[in-house]
Structures are given as C-alpha cells and as structure tokens.
Amino acid sequence: MATVVAPVPRAPSLLDSIWKGHLFLFDKEIQPAAHSDSTGVRLLAYAIVLEAFRAALNAADVLPIWFRAPLYLALALLAIHRGAGVAWRDIGFRRWRDWNHTEKSYFVQIVIIANVVFGSVFAAQLKAQLGGPDAASVIWLVFVPLLCLGFYQEVVYRGMLQTELVRRCGPAAGILIANVLYTFSPGHYDYFVSPRAVAVPMFAAVFAMGLVFAIVYRRSGNLWIVAVMHALGNAYIVTGGQRFH
C-alpha cells in the first residue's frame, strides 16, 4: 500500500515578503474580533465621545496642537484599554516579534517610501520650514504632534469603529461605513465650507486613501502599519504648509 505524504508548506522567501504586502497579501488568517456585544457598544460609544470632544476642543481653539494631538491619542488608548476593556493587541497593536515577515518587510518599505516621496514633493517647503533657527520648534510643535494625530485617527476609525462594525455588519459593510464616517469626520470640517470644486475632489481623495488604510488593516490585522502611514502623511503635509486630515 502506497504511503501518501502531505506536501510541506513552502516557507515564504525574502522576495515574497517584499512584494506581497503591496497586494494586501499578508500570509495570515483573518481572525474575527472576539469581544462581546456589550464591549462593542462601549467601543462605538467611546469613539463618538472622543470625536465629539475633539470637535469641541478644535472649535474652541484654546489649546495648541502640540498639546491637543497627544491628548487625543492618550485618551483614545485609555478608552480602549480601560474604558471598553479591550487589549491593545486585539485592535492590532502587536509586538514587533509577533509580526510575520511580510508585515515587517511592508512596514519598512512604507516608512522608506513615505519619507522619500514626501521629502521630495515638499522639499522646497521643508527647506524653508527647517532651514532656519526655528527648525527644532517646527519639529516638536508641528511635525511630532501631527504624527500623534495620524495615530489617533487610525486608532478611532480603524481600531475602534472598523473593528466593531466589521464584527457586526461583515467586512464589506463594516469597512464602508467606517470609511464614510472617517471621510466626513470632524478632522475634515474645512472641506464642508470649501467651494464644491475643492470639496468634492478632496473628499474623494480622503475616502480613497482611507479605503487603502482600511484594507491594509483588515488584511494584516496590524494597526501599527496604517497608523504610521497616516501619521507620516499628516506630518509631512502640514509641515509643508498644506491641508491635513
């Protein structure tokens, strides 16, 4: 009687790890959120409260961005872990040693690509901003706070809202609803009062970029990746004197 030997799965090569992330292939099984309905309700409620608080504080304009942005991020992380009772790893903030090869490769590539592309596009503006005696102030009072703001938005709209909406409504509907909420969130209020010729393409661009973040997060389960992508975009664009979200 012949013995059937099951094929041994091929370990991913370095070349596989380099290109797979760009096709949203992260070599892992997507795990559904395991928290309860009551925990999910708390996640949604905290997300609403956090964004209402951010909108109110932004409208009041009584605190500088270098104070507000880290505050928003700290409150969001506390709301998840202490308020809703969800571990940070369960929304995708996993330790580096728990990432697979594709995640690590994609993350490193994204950081390099973002710095090269944004650094080239905004070279003149960055030189003007960072070439003077106030360079340190620009970095610490603008660039770093905007990194925090990008992290905050991913924590709320992907980590909290998308996680819970996907659990309740399924992947397609959950991602779509969360991304629509992100597109028309308080962070983009400027576009509501902009001329239609400006507002429509900007909302479309925000939705498209948000959809990329949503898919990467869904496929990888890694919130660090999308948070860093968003953070770098925010930080470079605002430091370059452009609009940010």
Number of C-alpha atoms within 10 A of each C-alpha: 3 4 5 6 6 6 6 6 6 6 7 12 10 11 10 15 20 17 16 16 23 14 9 18 16 23 17 12 9 11 11 14 14 11 14 10 12 9 17 23 13 19 24 20 15 21 21 14 13 19 19 14 13 18 16 12 13 16 10 9 11 9 11 12 17 17 11 19 22 19 16 21 22 13 15 25 17 15 22 23 15 12 15 20 15 21 14 16 13 19 22 21 17 16 10 10 8 9 14 15 19 25 26 18 19 20 19 12 15 19 14 11 12 17 14 12 11 17 17 11 14 17 14 12 17 20 13 12 19 17 10 10 9 10 15 13 12 16 16 12 15 19 22 20 24 29 22 25 26 24 26 26 23 28 26 27 25 28 28 26 27 30 28 27 21 20 18 14 13 13 16 11 14 19 26 18 16 23 25 16 15 24 24 15 16 18 17 18 13 12 17 14 10 12 9 11 8 12 16 14 12 17 17 12 13 19 19 14 14 24 19 15 21 25 17 21 25 22 18 25 27 23 26 21 24 27 25 20 20 25 24 23 20 25 23 24 21 15 22 23 12 11 13 17 22
